[in-house]
Amino acid sequence: MSEASERGRAQYRFDGVPVTSGRALTGTVQGALTDDGSGIELTTPLARRLDRPHAGADGRHRDEPSPFHEGDLVGAVAAVCAVSRLRPDAGEAGVSAIHKAPLDGPVTVNRLGIVLDQQADRAHHGGLHKALYALDAVEQRHWAAVLGGARPGALGENLVIEPATAGGIDDVELGAVLSIGEPHGDGLRVRVTGVRNPCPTFARGVGRGDWVDVFSARNRVGVYLEVLKEGTVRVGDRVRVACSPGHRVTCARWFAHHDPRDAQALLNSEAFGNCVLAPFTKKYVQAAAHEQVG
């Protein structure tokens, strides 16, 4: 993007973030459908890196426990999304399935996610431990305003969750088990396996080189879910906490701080059999556990 274009875009801001609006939208989210993003210059390649001490915002512990307990309402499904079209991508896979769109009616979900969905790179953006990606509806609306009207699914989310009064999907503990829909019928049972780590594929998908920094700044990046019980999901399904590990480390808190004490609490919870840490999360937890505090 030219310097003049950057200056022009910077005139429009939403909550302090430069907004993509009007004609510029065709050069970003919509344009990214056919542009592989090879020309984008990234300000940051990855939000959280193993080789960077205190990968979070400040590395200091803050007592921000989850507001949820067993049986509590986390929210309700506002949209169920699957890939609308693959786009060329400059990454190793060559294509990306990040652009999704809402589906109508009951949607079947198996261990690998929504049956109509695709995951172009299951090593990093899919597989059993990342079968579903859930985003808070408040965050979806926020980024839609920033991006000039991106619809649900445009950020790669499979589920948009309208939050309850106590908090949202980012406020559940890592490793919590959730029910979606009727738990004793065809509803789902899922485990929260980790948080999204904004990356170059994501930045190319929205056509913005600053996207990793911009999206990460709110510390509410959405969560990945492992499907423990297959079934169907539909708009309006309620999301509840089936059981929670009790270590107090929420998804938002972990992403924001990567605090060594929180990392140790997660490892202790796993050792006592209260929590299952997915491999993609555990490697960051183990790295943070050995860092100095402060």
N, C-alpha and C positions, 0 to 999 in steps of 0.2 A: 504494500500500500504506500502511495506517495506521501511525502511530508505534508503537502497541502490537504490531502484527504484526511490524514490523521488529525490535523488542526480543525478541519470542518466537523469531523465526528465528535471531537472532544467538546464541542459547544453544547452537546446534548448529553445530560447525565441523569441517571436514576440512582438515588441513594449514593451519589458520588462516583458511580461507575459510568464510563463512556458508553453511550447507547448507540446501537446500530438501528437506524430508523430510515423510513422513507425509501428512496431509491437505493440507498446503500445496502438494503436487505438483499437485493439480487446479487450482490457481490460477496455475501457471506453465507448465511444458512441455506438459502435456495441455490446459490451458486456452488456451494460445497457439494451438492448432489452430483455434479459432473466434474468438478475440479478435484484432483487428487491431493491438493494442498502442498505440493512440493515446493511452491514458491513462498510459503509462509515462513517468516523468521520468528522463532519462538523466544519469548523472554525468559521462560523457564521450561526445561524439558520434562520435568516430572515434579509433582507437588511434594511428595515424600520420598526421600532417598535413604537407602540403608547406610551409605557412606557419609551421611551428614548428621553430626551430633544434634540431639534435640530437634528432630525433624519437624516438630510441630511449631506452633506460633511462638512459644517462649520456653518450653521445656519445664515449666514450673507447675507443680501440682495445684489444682484448684478443686475444692470439694464441691463437685457438681453431680451429685448422685441422680440416678434415674428417678423420675416421679412415679414410676409404674411398679405395681406388684402383681402377683399372680391373679389372673382374672380381669385385670383392668383393661379398659378400652383404650387402645392406641389411636384408632381412627377408623375410617371407612374408605374402601376402594373408590376412587373418583374416576379412574380410567385404567383400562387394560390395553396394553400396546404390544404390537409385534412389528417386525421389519416391514417397511413399505417398499423399499427398493435398496439394492446394494449400490454403493458408490465406489468409484476407484479411489484408492488410497496409496499414498507414497510409502506407507509402512511395509513391513516384511510380508504381511499376508497379501498385499496387493489390492484388497477390497475391504470395505468396512460395512457392517450391518447396523451402524449406530443410529441411522434415521428410521424411526419407528412411527406408527400411527395407531390411533385408537381402534379397537375391535368392538363389534356389537355382540350382545347376547352372552350366554355362558361360554367360557373359553377353557378348553382342556389343558391341563398342566401335568407334565410327567417329570421324571427326575432331572431331565436336562432343561426344563423350563416350559414355556408356552410352545405347544406343538407346532404352531404356525410361524414361530420365530426362527431366526438364524443367528449364529455367532460365528463371524468370519475367523476370529482368532481365539479359540477356546483355551489356549495356553495362558492368555492374559485377560480375556474379556468374556469368559464363559466357563463351561464345564460344570461338574456337579456342585462345586462350592460357590459358583457364581451363576446358578441356574436362573435366578431372577434378580433384577435390579429395581429397587423401590426408591422413589423420590417423594419427599414431602410436597403436598399440593401448594403450600405457601411458597416453597422454593421454586416450583415449576412456574407459578404466576410471576414471581420476581424476575426470573430469567427470561420469561416471555416478554416482559416489559423492556428488559435490557436489549434483547435481540429483535425487538420490533414485531412481536407477535408469534413467536415459535409455538406451535401447538403441542399438546401432550405427546410424548414419545420422541420429540425432536432431539432430546439430549440422551437418548439411548435407554430411557426408563421403560420397564415393562409394566410397573404398577405405579400409579400416582395415588398417594394416600392422604386424604383430607384429615388433618390432625384433630384429636380430641382436645378438650380444654386443658388437660394437664400437660400436654406436650405432643411431640410428633414422633415419627419413625426414627429420627436421629437420636432421640432421647431414651431409647431402649438400651439395655446392657448388651455388650458384645457376648455372643453365645446364647442369648435368650431364645426360647422357642415360642413361636407365635402360632395362633390359629387364624385362618382367614376363611370367613364363611362359616357354614355349619360344621362344627368339629366332629359331630357324630354322624354326619351325612356325607355329602360329596365335597365338603370343604377341604382346604389345604392345611397341612401342618408343616411349618418351615422353621429353620434355624438361621439366626442372624450370624453370618460368618465373617463379616468385615465391612470396611468402608471403601468407597470408591477413591482411587488415587488418580486424580486428573492427570492426563498424559498427552503426548503429541497427537495420538489418534483422535482424542476428544477435541483438541484445538483445531485440527484440520477439519473435523466434522462440522464445526460452526464457522470456520473461516477466519479465526482470530488468533494472531500470534500471542496475544496477552492473556488468552483464555485460562491457562493453568493457574496463573496468579489471581485473576479476577474471580473465577469460580471457587477457588479454595478459600478466599478471604472470609467468607461467611461461616466456614467450619461446619456447614450442614450439607454434606456432599452426597447424601443418600447411602443406602446400605445394600449389601448383597445377601441373597437368601439361598440356602440349600433346601431342597424339597425333601421332607421326611415322609410325607404322606401325599400321594398324588390325588388329583381330583379336578374340580372345576373352580373357576373364579369368575366373578361378574361384578359390574359396577354396583355399589351399595353394600357389598359384603363387609362385615365388620371385622376389624383386626384387633385381636386381644392377646395379652400375654398369657401363654399356657404355663410357662415356668421360666424363672430367671435365675442366673447363677448366684447373685448376691454379692458380687465383688465390687459393685457400685460404679464400674467404669462404663460410661455410656459411649455410644458410637461417636457422638459429637465431641465429647471430652477427649477420647483417645486421639481422634484426628487433630484436634486443636493443639494438644500438648505432648503426646508421646512421652509422657512423664515416666521416669525410671521406676518410681514407686507404684504407679498404676500398672506398669509392665510386670513387675514382680507379683502384684495382686492377681493379675490374669494367669500367670504361670502357676501360682499357688492354687488358684481355683481349679485349674485343669488337673493338677497333681492330686487334689482331693476328690476328683471325679464330679465336680460341680459344673464344669465348663468344658466344651470341646472347641479348641482353637484350630481353625482351618490353616493349612500350610501357608497360604499367601499372607495371612495375618500374623501367624506365629513367628515368621522370620523377622518381622519388624519388632514384635514384642521381645524376642530374645535379644536383639541388638540393643534395644532401649534399656533393657533390664540391667545391663552392665555399664551404663553411662553414669557419670557423676551427676548428682542433683544440683540444680541451680545454674 
